[in-house]
Amino acid sequence: MSHLQTCDLIINVPARADGFPLNVHIQSGQIWGVLGPNGAGKTTLLHTLAGLLPSRSGQVLLNETPLAELKRRTVAQQLGLVFQDRQDSFPATVMETALIGRHPWLSPWEAEGHEDQQRAQQALAALDVAHLSRRLLSTLSGGERQRVAIATLMTQNPDIWLLDEPTNHLDLHHQVKVMRLLRAQAAGGKAVFMCLHDLNLAARWCSHVLLLYPNGDACWGEAASMLKLEALEQLYQQKLITVAAGGVPVFVPVDDGL
Ligand SMILES: Nc1ncnc2c1ncn2[C@@H]1O[C@H](COP(=O)(O)OP(=O)(O)OP(=O)(O)O)[C@@H](O)[C@H]1O
């Protein structure tokens, strides 16, 4: 299974000081949650890990090789990204969109075969959007589109799954369904690294957490050791209380009158 490593990585957030160099090792079986306030650089980090943005300094290594030295096709076979905002500008059906996930695995101009179709079908079914497979993507609701994007990543089947707020637009049932799916993928050997705004999803589902501060400071480690009330209050500049539910802490923001 592939693994992704950052070596003294400084992401390039415009007009920000360098901050703390990231030395993170994202490995098979792990589920990472990246937490931080708006503008902290979560999306920038994800895009840098995917090789879509250059770092300011340091490196991203995919199986010990700098990402920049690898062919995009090789990278796309091992690493996939669900974007936060997608411009689905050209008309495509849900099935056509899911099949885009197979492109890294096909030679140029090679058409998708039966197995590719089957993979896409299974992924769409896993995300409860198989019944929409003939619909144009542009006609879907926000949550349906989000599930198609995750199904496309599942169809791509890389070892490393990068996701930018995967529960965006999802109702509660589908939030849990997606988190279960990500946990099952990690249990099967994938590595999952996602930005989250919901602390409680991180507390319940992530094995590892990276806290990213607006000034570029960062810390990371096993989830239980990172999800401490004081650290999270400092991260979000927000008063929180903790209540226990099902053996997992639930963080609740409170109005401190400030
Ligand atoms: N092209 C750009 N020019 C100037 N500033 C930029 C550019 N792209 C991103 N930024 C800034 O970089 C910072 C980090 O953006 P990023 O999208 O990574 O944050 P984020 O943590 O994902 O935020 P959010 O929680 O709101 O999604 C933001 O302040 C953003 O305005």
The ligand as a Gaussian input file, in Angstrom:
#p B3LYP/6-31G(d) Opt

LIG

0 1
 N       -4.861000      32.802000      -4.839000
 C       -4.884000      33.311000      -3.611000
 N       -4.527000      34.599000      -3.404000
 C       -4.527000      35.128000      -2.144000
 N       -4.865000      34.416000      -1.051000
 C       -5.237000      33.147000      -1.219000
 C       -5.267000      32.514000      -2.490000
 N       -5.664000      31.244000      -2.332000
 C       -5.896000      31.084000      -1.012000
 N       -5.644000      32.229000      -0.347000
 C       -5.787000      32.446000       1.095000
 O       -5.086000      31.425000       1.765000
 C       -5.722000      31.165000       3.011000
 C       -5.897000      29.664000       3.167000
 O       -6.956000      29.223000       2.286000
 P       -7.546000      27.768000       2.381000
 O       -8.616000      27.642000       1.363000
 O       -6.425000      26.794000       2.322000
 O       -8.157000      27.758000       3.855000
 P       -9.078000      26.678000       4.575000
 O       -8.433000      26.392000       5.896000
 O       -9.327000      25.521000       3.693000
 O      -10.422000      27.529000       4.800000
 P      -11.967000      27.097000       4.883000
 O      -12.161000      26.470000       6.234000
 O      -12.662000      28.428000       4.809000
 O      -12.283000      26.181000       3.744000
 C       -7.017000      31.958000       3.033000
 O       -6.853000      33.109000       3.847000
 C       -7.224000      32.347000       1.573000
 O       -7.907000      33.578000       1.466000

